[in-house]
């Protein structure tokens, strides 16, 4: 029985001949065999001879061409898709231009695919871009259009896959971090609506990669002679400003076309996602950057709290709770950055900075009270 189970495909005839109590053991032995053999099998093309590589890719493409969308044939297409993704990610430019046919076949499938198929297709797109890099520049524009349409998908797994795919695409596609920063930020805020924790983490990672590329573009990507492209490098103030707009408005309205004050009714998921984006971005910039720019970061976060302050002067319980929630998000940002990645001396310097800001606030309250009492006495 053990010898009959040692095959890449499940021997259904041998399985049917087994007694019912032994069938689980037969399947278990088959899975153990796959666990031993597949780690070696995946080295066929990455270490061994690539003679039959294109034959294998064409075989997988033929499976994707099939029009059988029945549930029984879906696992076969998903397996072929996984094989293509693994080959493109591992072998990179060794696949030549064969990826173009695969890409167009996947686009056709994506139009009518179910949620599981959409998620797997987007994962494969990400593997393709990761493996080929700039070598797949001919599909970057079309892929960006596809990903944009799935960043607000009703299925969270598809939304996560789209966000991860765009995260991989951003460093490879110059147009995204030079001209599309604001558009992608708007899409990210929409993706945070009614999101779960995994989606918020994916959005935070995308924000970090996007803003880091926008502030410090890869030198190998930007042409040295194109001064117009180099002039679109964003400052850290602009990047933090985009996050602050999304945080204060909580996903309500256009974040670049409205005021900078906090509004009520914003979604908690959006503000949590932006708070995670702050933490991920600052961690991506590193402790040395934070130590040099801690004054800017603390002032920016205190401005967020100040702009949310006017909403607290109300008898509306829900509105007051919303302000408390926003302040807790700011506290989380401070703990997740200053409290974790800085050393003791740098943390003491930040505490002194916060103390100075707090003293200024207390003094301003004292001046306002003195002015109010003076005007009351004159009356």
N, C-alpha and C positions, 0 to 999 in steps of 0.2 A: 504494500500500500504506500509506503514511504517513497519508493522509487517512482511510482506512477504519479505522485504529487509533485515531483521535481520537474516542472516545466514552467515556462513564462506565462502561458495561458492555462486557465483552470481546466483540467481534464474532466469534463462533465460526464463522459461515459464511465470512467472509473469511479467518479463520485456517486453515480446512480447505482453502481454495483455494490457499494458499501452498505453495511447495515446502518439503520438510522442512528444508533448510539455512536457509531464511528465516523459519521459524516462531519461533525464539528472538528474531530481530530484531523481528518483529511484536509479540511480547509486551513486549519491551523498550521499543519506541516507545509502546505503550499505557500502560505504567507511567510513562514520562516525562511523558505527557500528564496522567495523574492527579496527578503530583507538581506540575505547574504549576497545575492548575485547582482542586484541592481546597482549598488555602489560601484561595482566594477564595470557594469555595462555602460554606465553614463560616461565612462572615460574613453569610449570607442573613438569619438571624434576629437575630443579635446586633447588626448594624449596619443591615440593611435592614428591610423591612416584615414584620411578624409575622402578616400576614393568614392565611396557610395553616399557621401553627404547629400549631394543634390538629388540623388534618387530618393533618399529618405524624405527630404523636404517636399519633393513633388508628390510622394505617396500621401503625406499628411495634407497637402493642398487638395488632392483628389478627394479625400474624405470630407474636407470643408466644402467642396463644391456640391456634394450630395444634397438633394432637395428633401430628403427624408427628415422631417422635423418631429418625428414621433418620439415619445418618452423613452422607448427602447433603444433608439439610435443616438439619443443625446449623449450618453456616456462615451460612446465611440468618438463623437466629434470633440467632446471636451478633452479626451485623452490625446487626440491629435493636436489640439490647441496647446495643451501643456507641453507636448514634445517640441512643438515649434518655438514656444516661449523659452524653453530650456536651452535649445540650440542657439537661438539668436542671442540670448543673454551670455552664454558661455563662450561661444565661438566668435562673436562680434563680426568683424569685417571679413572673416573667412567665408561667410555665406554669400558674398558678392552682392548682386542686385536681386537676388531671389526674394528678398523681403518685400519687394513691391507687389508681386503677385499675391503673396500671403496677406499683405495689408488690405488690398482691395477685396479679397475674399472675406476677410474678417469684417470689413465695413458692410458688405451685403448681408452678412449674417446678423450684424448688430441691429439692423433696421427692424427685424422681426423676432429678435431673441427675447427669451424670458429673463427674469431678474438674475438667475444663476448664470446664464450665458452672457449677459451684459457684464456682470462683475468679472467673469473669467477673461472675457475679451479685453477689458480695460487693463487687467493685470498683465496680459500678454503684450499689450501695447507698451506698458511700462518696461517690461523686460526687453522688448525690441529696442527702445530708445536707450536704455541703460547699456545694452551690449554694443550697439552700433555707434552711439554717440552722435557726433556731428556728421558721420557718414550717412545717416538716414535723414539728412536735412530736407530731402525732397518731399517727405511726408509730414514734416513738422507743422506746416500751416493747416493741412487738412485734419491732422490729429488734434490740434488745438480747438478747432471748431467742434469736433466730436466731443471732446472732454467737457467743453463749456455747457453743452446740452444735458450732461449727466451729473453735474455738480449739485443739482437740486432734485435729484431723483427721489421718488417716494420711498424706495428701498434703501436702507442705510448701508448695506453691503456694497451696492452699486455706487452710492455717493462716496464712500471711503475709497473705493477703487479708482474713481475719477480724480479725487484729490491726490492720491498717491501717484497716479500717472502724470498729473500736471506738475507735481513736485519734482519728478525725474526730468520732465521736459524743460522746465524753466532754465536750468544752467546751460542747456544745449541750444536753446532758441533765443538768440540775442534780442529779437523783437519783443519778447515778453517782458524782460526786465529793463528795457529802455523806453518802451511806448505803452505797455499794457499794464503797468503797475496798478493804476487806479481802477481799471476795469476788472482785473483779477481780484482786487480787494473787495469790490462790490459783489462779485460772485461768491467770495468767501463768506461775506456777511449773510448772504442769502442762504448759503449752505448750512449756516449755523442755526437757522430757524427750525425749531422742533427737532433738534439733533440729539444724538446720544453721546456718551463719553468718547467713544472711538472716533466719531466724526470730528468732535472738537479737537482731539489730539492731532488728527490729520490736517485740519485747518491751521492749527498752530504751527505745525511743521512746515506747511506750505508758506505761511507768512514769513517764517524765519529764513527759509531758503530764498524766497523772492526778494526780501528787503536786503539780505546780505549781498545778493548778486547785484541789486540796484545801487547799493552804496559802494561796493567794491567789485566792479565787473571783471570777470576773468580776462586777463590781458591777451590770452590766445584767441579770444573770440572777437574782440573789437578791432577793426582795422586801424592801423596807426595813422592813416591818411584821412580818415573820416572824422573830422573834428566835430561835425554836427551830431554824430552819434555819441561821441565822448562827452559832449556838453549836457547830455541828459542823465548824468550821474546824480542820484538823489542824495540829499543830506539826511543825517539821522533825525533832524527836526521834522522833516517832511514825512519820514516813515512813522515816527512816533505820533505825528499829527493825524495820520490816517487811522491808526489804531485808536486814538483818543476820540475821534468822531464816531467811530463804530461803537465804542464803549458807552459814550454819553447818550447816544440816540437809541442804543439797544436794537438796531435793525429797523428802525422806523424812518422812512423817507430816504432821500438821497443824501448820503453822508457828506458829500462834497458841496452840495448846493444849499445846505441849510445852516442854521446857526451852530455855534459851538457850545451851547448850554445844554444841560441834561434835560431830558424829557421823560415824562411818565409813560407807563404802558409798554416799555421796551421788554423784549424777551430775556428771561434770565439766561437761557442757553446761549444767546449771543454774547452777553457780557461775560459769562464764564469762559466762552471760547476766546474772546479777546484777551482776557486775563491770562489764559494759558499761552496765547500768542506772545504777550509781553515777556513772560518767563522764558519761553523757548527762544525768542529772538535774543534776549540779553545773554542767555547761556551760550548761544551760538557765537555771539560776539566775543565772549570769553571773559574771565576774571580780570585780566589786565585792562581791557577796554572799560569794564565797569569801574575799576579802581580809578582810572583817569577821568571818567565822566560821571562819577557818582553824584556830583552836584547837579548836573543837568537832569539825571534820572529822578532824583528825589524831588526836585522842583516840579518836574513834569507830573509826577504822581500826586503831589500835593495840589497842583492845579486841577487835576481830575476831581479830587475830593472837594475842592473849593467850588467848582462849577456844579457839583451835585448838591452843595449845601443849601441853596435857596429852596429846593424842593422839600427840605425838612421842616420849614416853617409852615406847617399846615395841620389842620385837625383831621385830615384824611389818614386813616391808619394804614391803608394799603400803600399810599404814597410815601409815608414815613418808613415803612418796612422796605420799600424799594431803595431808598437812600441808604439805609443800613446795609442792605445787601451789596450795594455798589462800594461802600466803604470797606466791607469785608473782602471784596475782590481786590481792592488796592492793598489791603493788608497781606493778602495771599501773595501778591506780586512782590512785595518787599521781602517776605519770608522766603519765597522761592528763588530770589536772586541774591540780595544782600545777605540774607541769613544762611545761605548754603554754599555759595561759590567764592565768597570773599574771606580773607584771613582776618585774624583778630584785630590787627591795627587798622585795617581798612574799615572794618565794621564799627570801630570806635569813631573813626572820622565821619562815617555816615550818621551815627547817633548824634554827634555834635552838630552836624548839619540839620538834622531833624529837630534838635533842641532849639537851634537858632530860629528855624521857621516857626516853631511853636511859640517862642517868645515874641516874635513879631506879631503873631495872631492875637496873643493875649494883650499886648500893648495896643493894638488897633481897637480891640473891644473896649479897653479903658478909655481911649480917646473918644470913641463914639458915645460912651455913657456920659463922659464929662461934657461933651457938646450938647447932648440931649438935656442934661440937667441945667446947663446954662441957658439954653433956649427956653426951658420951662420956667426958670426964675424970671426971665425978662417978661414973660407973659403975665 
